[in-house]
């Protein structure tokens, strides 16, 4: 069986994701789709709208055959680490190809960019350093530094978040001499930052989240943009748990944590650096909401996403030493599978270079601690008995979808 | 002016406390009453029913002339430290006497007990060790050890919490050769653990709290047992803040803190010892309420109070190293005063051996950090804007009562 790997958050799963799965299979002639999916907290430094089990369910019902969890330390990291974690897991899962969405849908510029950066690494790094020193945010500085290299338009527009991720995916695969082959398809949805729902069948996940959280619209509003299965899962979730997850739910815990930490303790948290801890301590005291807090902490250099990531690490108490303990994932955590996924798993089981965890209770390794802690924290967004239930769920078997 | 010192929590101030003030003045022929009062968290390891400003107000309206805050590290400690902190502050305030409530109202047995323990210190300590090894709780072991010394009935009944505190007050004063003289008056209220309201004008603070928190009774139920001023302050408080403070309000924060701490991190907290951290971690995961949590953690050796104190230190993130940094209070924090109190303060100002803090914003010392943190945590029990307001209140001037 041939497998294609994809890297996803499914926050929530929508029509664009379903299309991504179909196109990825078609382009790579794959029989099986393996998704590496983030767990409780996401790359933009925020809690997932619904827990990983509901999102795994969406994925399996939407066409994915196997869902592997991207560990917390990669799922909430910068593009480079995020890509290293996810592509290395897809390689470990013996995928023949991986396929990501990009603005233009052509793989050549990604390969060119990789080679260009290999050739001009020193110039790139020095230009990056210069732009960072000027106070630019990391994405802005990277994009500018890259543009300063290529007069001949060989490269990508690196101001596009999807292109940055794609560049890092390709970098991970090529620089590590992986067998897995990179593919890309053109994104059909509106831009990543698009937040208003249009009268089209495809809307961004951000737009869908805004519609159901901030604008408190009924589920029916989003029914054109998500598969029936997603709609049903979201409706069950809100009926059962009574709330989706979003930062404001966790603000009392984050505020409490900041106000009971010394500056030195905050500085020991992953990504808390350059004295930002003093700013966090000062501003937390007088902030009533997360929105208010980040708005006040934000500077040109510290983007909203960067601050959210810092906040996520403080909330989950992720120490720098712990987060930097390993540079590649050390296990394959299985969240769910279809029958076809299970067959694929049987066929590759003996070749897996990493331990496959289908039940956490039988796995004992420090590497998984940040993920267990992330789930414990994520569960605090729920009332009882759901809180205790979700913490226990972590130790149960993966989802098996029979179709 | 002659001053008598008293040690109080006023949780809340009731008729028994008013009587204590009157009797203390009478017995010691004092003009002025100085109360050393706990702040946000109390000796039994729980948040105060109402904040320290409301309780200072109650104290001043109830007959106290000066209110000095007992710092967190003494207010939430065992009887020995609690007494050392409070009596040393009263000595620093130049009080001529201090007067505490006891079961029999006679000072001689306290003095005898002090001398007996001085004579037989070694026997006492070895007996104490034996009883602790047998798995007895500290209060039980101390009481048994003491009884094993005195065949001739010279001593006190140390199974009474008030007698234990009194013994430590006297010990602090005598062992440090303080000028301050110990006095005691007979408690007229029902026992300390009495929790049902009787048809008498005096009820225990515990009974009053139970009536208004757990039994959700109207304020009128307690009107026979507290002065009008207390009733008015409590009514204003509940109308304004919408809630009294109790452990369940803080349980989500405590649970969050425990579940995001490693065993080693928990063990670095004050009073977390003997491996109890593993027990806390295990049980927190599956507990929905504070009540449920403590009930499950409780053992013969770990009394409810001891567990509550441990929980308080975890909640306020009070590290062992920080808590043990000083063995006596290093400042006098003024929370409130009447006009007479202010006159007294003027008269002794030059003799104070410790800095007098009337505004925290002008005082910069690490010793006060645990108290600021305690207030930050205590404030998390409120909704906004009261939370931010209470955090700011900490930096404002003391209460001045004009009568």
Interface residues (C-beta under 8 A of the other chain):
Chain A: X252 X253 X255 X256 X257 X259 X260 X261 X285 X286 X287 X288 X289 X315 X316 X317 X373 X376 X377 X380 X384 X385 X387 X388 X391 X392
Chain B: X252 X253 X255 X256 X257 X259 X260 X261 X285 X286 X287 X288 X289 X315 X316 X317 X373 X376 X377 X380 X384 X385 X387 X388 X391 X392
